[in-house]
Amino acid sequence: VLQPQWQFIGAGQGGCIVLTAAAEAADVQLYHALTGVCAWVLELVFRGLGHREFSAGALWEFASEDIFCALVFAKGALCFQQGDWELPGVPMPDDLPELRDAVMGATLGLCGQDIAFRGFEGEDASDITERSEE
């Protein structure tokens, strides 16, 4: 089982993902493939919508309103090319830092009321204060 670990650098400011020496080569390749697919798929959504339009709502719609799917894609994109390993021949999006910033912002926005109450538009819609009183 491949278990990436977070290794802190310096005084605990930042870090990187480290794969243990016991990791099988095939597992490491699958991990790289998964993170690459996640990064490139979200890059297509990111470029299609535009940098300013990629939001929690866009990520939620892309993931078919499935939190597990949204978090898998986000984790994969955020972990892509972030380790102590060399990946020869694996292309990386030119705007990977911007993609990571947008994905992180969208992921953190998934807990907002825009997403939580998305299915309650229309006649039955009420604001957050009315819902909290119920």
MODELLER restraints for C-alpha pairs under 7 A, 6 or more apart:
rsr = mdl.restraints
at = mdl.atoms
rsr.add(forms.Gaussian(group=physical.xy_distance, feature=features.Distance(at['CA:2:A'], at['CA:23:A']), mean=5.72, stdev=0.5))
rsr.add(forms.Gaussian(group=physical.xy_distance, feature=features.Distance(at['CA:2:A'], at['CA:27:A']), mean=6.17, stdev=0.5))
rsr.add(forms.Gaussian(group=physical.xy_distance, feature=features.Distance(at['CA:3:A'], at['CA:19:A']), mean=6.77, stdev=0.5))
rsr.add(forms.Gaussian(group=physical.xy_distance, feature=features.Distance(at['CA:4:A'], at['CA:17:A']), mean=6.17, stdev=0.5))
rsr.add(forms.Gaussian(group=physical.xy_distance, feature=features.Distance(at['CA:4:A'], at['CA:18:A']), mean=5.64, stdev=0.5))
rsr.add(forms.Gaussian(group=physical.xy_distance, feature=features.Distance(at['CA:4:A'], at['CA:19:A']), mean=4.78, stdev=0.5))
rsr.add(forms.Gaussian(group=physical.xy_distance, feature=features.Distance(at['CA:4:A'], at['CA:20:A']), mean=6.90, stdev=0.5))
rsr.add(forms.Gaussian(group=physical.xy_distance, feature=features.Distance(at['CA:5:A'], at['CA:17:A']), mean=5.59, stdev=0.5))
rsr.add(forms.Gaussian(group=physical.xy_distance, feature=features.Distance(at['CA:5:A'], at['CA:18:A']), mean=5.26, stdev=0.5))
rsr.add(forms.Gaussian(group=physical.xy_distance, feature=features.Distance(at['CA:5:A'], at['CA:19:A']), mean=6.38, stdev=0.5))
rsr.add(forms.Gaussian(group=physical.xy_distance, feature=features.Distance(at['CA:6:A'], at['CA:15:A']), mean=6.72, stdev=0.5))
rsr.add(forms.Gaussian(group=physical.xy_distance, feature=features.Distance(at['CA:6:A'], at['CA:16:A']), mean=5.75, stdev=0.5))
rsr.add(forms.Gaussian(group=physical.xy_distance, feature=features.Distance(at['CA:6:A'], at['CA:17:A']), mean=4.67, stdev=0.5))
rsr.add(forms.Gaussian(group=physical.xy_distance, feature=features.Distance(at['CA:6:A'], at['CA:18:A']), mean=6.13, stdev=0.5))
rsr.add(forms.Gaussian(group=physical.xy_distance, feature=features.Distance(at['CA:7:A'], at['CA:15:A']), mean=5.43, stdev=0.5))
rsr.add(forms.Gaussian(group=physical.xy_distance, feature=features.Distance(at['CA:7:A'], at['CA:16:A']), mean=5.53, stdev=0.5))
rsr.add(forms.Gaussian(group=physical.xy_distance, feature=features.Distance(at['CA:7:A'], at['CA:17:A']), mean=6.14, stdev=0.5))
rsr.add(forms.Gaussian(group=physical.xy_distance, feature=features.Distance(at['CA:7:A'], at['CA:18:A']), mean=6.43, stdev=0.5))
rsr.add(forms.Gaussian(group=physical.xy_distance, feature=features.Distance(at['CA:8:A'], at['CA:14:A']), mean=6.10, stdev=0.5))
rsr.add(forms.Gaussian(group=physical.xy_distance, feature=features.Distance(at['CA:8:A'], at['CA:15:A']), mean=4.29, stdev=0.5))
rsr.add(forms.Gaussian(group=physical.xy_distance, feature=features.Distance(at['CA:8:A'], at['CA:16:A']), mean=6.79, stdev=0.5))
rsr.add(forms.Gaussian(group=physical.xy_distance, feature=features.Distance(at['CA:9:A'], at['CA:15:A']), mean=4.93, stdev=0.5))
rsr.add(forms.Gaussian(group=physical.xy_distance, feature=features.Distance(at['CA:16:A'], at['CA:82:A']), mean=5.99, stdev=0.5))
rsr.add(forms.Gaussian(group=physical.xy_distance, feature=features.Distance(at['CA:16:A'], at['CA:83:A']), mean=5.36, stdev=0.5))
rsr.add(forms.Gaussian(group=physical.xy_distance, feature=features.Distance(at['CA:17:A'], at['CA:82:A']), mean=6.16, stdev=0.5))
rsr.add(forms.Gaussian(group=physical.xy_distance, feature=features.Distance(at['CA:17:A'], at['CA:83:A']), mean=4.71, stdev=0.5))
rsr.add(forms.Gaussian(group=physical.xy_distance, feature=features.Distance(at['CA:18:A'], at['CA:83:A']), mean=5.72, stdev=0.5))
rsr.add(forms.Gaussian(group=physical.xy_distance, feature=features.Distance(at['CA:18:A'], at['CA:84:A']), mean=5.99, stdev=0.5))
rsr.add(forms.Gaussian(group=physical.xy_distance, feature=features.Distance(at['CA:34:A'], at['CA:76:A']), mean=6.59, stdev=0.5))
rsr.add(forms.Gaussian(group=physical.xy_distance, feature=features.Distance(at['CA:35:A'], at['CA:76:A']), mean=4.14, stdev=0.5))
rsr.add(forms.Gaussian(group=physical.xy_distance, feature=features.Distance(at['CA:35:A'], at['CA:77:A']), mean=5.81, stdev=0.5))
rsr.add(forms.Gaussian(group=physical.xy_distance, feature=features.Distance(at['CA:35:A'], at['CA:79:A']), mean=6.41, stdev=0.5))
rsr.add(forms.Gaussian(group=physical.xy_distance, feature=features.Distance(at['CA:35:A'], at['CA:80:A']), mean=5.01, stdev=0.5))
rsr.add(forms.Gaussian(group=physical.xy_distance, feature=features.Distance(at['CA:36:A'], at['CA:80:A']), mean=6.00, stdev=0.5))
rsr.add(forms.Gaussian(group=physical.xy_distance, feature=features.Distance(at['CA:38:A'], at['CA:73:A']), mean=5.02, stdev=0.5))
rsr.add(forms.Gaussian(group=physical.xy_distance, feature=features.Distance(at['CA:38:A'], at['CA:76:A']), mean=5.12, stdev=0.5))
rsr.add(forms.Gaussian(group=physical.xy_distance, feature=features.Distance(at['CA:38:A'], at['CA:77:A']), mean=5.14, stdev=0.5))
rsr.add(forms.Gaussian(group=physical.xy_distance, feature=features.Distance(at['CA:39:A'], at['CA:76:A']), mean=6.34, stdev=0.5))
rsr.add(forms.Gaussian(group=physical.xy_distance, feature=features.Distance(at['CA:39:A'], at['CA:77:A']), mean=3.95, stdev=0.5))
rsr.add(forms.Gaussian(group=physical.xy_distance, feature=features.Distance(at['CA:39:A'], at['CA:80:A']), mean=6.48, stdev=0.5))
rsr.add(forms.Gaussian(group=physical.xy_distance, feature=features.Distance(at['CA:43:A'], at['CA:99:A']), mean=6.71, stdev=0.5))
rsr.add(forms.Gaussian(group=physical.xy_distance, feature=features.Distance(at['CA:46:A'], at['CA:54:A']), mean=5.91, stdev=0.5))
rsr.add(forms.Gaussian(group=physical.xy_distance, feature=features.Distance(at['CA:54:A'], at['CA:102:A']), mean=6.64, stdev=0.5))
rsr.add(forms.Gaussian(group=physical.xy_distance, feature=features.Distance(at['CA:55:A'], at['CA:106:A']), mean=4.77, stdev=0.5))
rsr.add(forms.Gaussian(group=physical.xy_distance, feature=features.Distance(at['CA:56:A'], at['CA:106:A']), mean=3.92, stdev=0.5))
rsr.add(forms.Gaussian(group=physical.xy_distance, feature=features.Distance(at['CA:56:A'], at['CA:107:A']), mean=6.17, stdev=0.5))
rsr.add(forms.Gaussian(group=physical.xy_distance, feature=features.Distance(at['CA:56:A'], at['CA:109:A']), mean=5.06, stdev=0.5))
rsr.add(forms.Gaussian(group=physical.xy_distance, feature=features.Distance(at['CA:56:A'], at['CA:110:A']), mean=5.35, stdev=0.5))
rsr.add(forms.Gaussian(group=physical.xy_distance, feature=features.Distance(at['CA:57:A'], at['CA:115:A']), mean=6.56, stdev=0.5))
rsr.add(forms.Gaussian(group=physical.xy_distance, feature=features.Distance(at['CA:59:A'], at['CA:70:A']), mean=6.56, stdev=0.5))
rsr.add(forms.Gaussian(group=physical.xy_distance, feature=features.Distance(at['CA:59:A'], at['CA:106:A']), mean=6.55, stdev=0.5))
rsr.add(forms.Gaussian(group=physical.xy_distance, feature=features.Distance(at['CA:60:A'], at['CA:70:A']), mean=6.49, stdev=0.5))
rsr.add(forms.Gaussian(group=physical.xy_distance, feature=features.Distance(at['CA:63:A'], at['CA:69:A']), mean=5.55, stdev=0.5))
rsr.add(forms.Gaussian(group=physical.xy_distance, feature=features.Distance(at['CA:63:A'], at['CA:70:A']), mean=5.13, stdev=0.5))
rsr.add(forms.Gaussian(group=physical.xy_distance, feature=features.Distance(at['CA:74:A'], at['CA:103:A']), mean=6.17, stdev=0.5))
rsr.add(forms.Gaussian(group=physical.xy_distance, feature=features.Distance(at['CA:74:A'], at['CA:107:A']), mean=6.80, stdev=0.5))
rsr.add(forms.Gaussian(group=physical.xy_distance, feature=features.Distance(at['CA:77:A'], at['CA:100:A']), mean=6.98, stdev=0.5))
rsr.add(forms.Gaussian(group=physical.xy_distance, feature=features.Distance(at['CA:78:A'], at['CA:100:A']), mean=5.73, stdev=0.5))
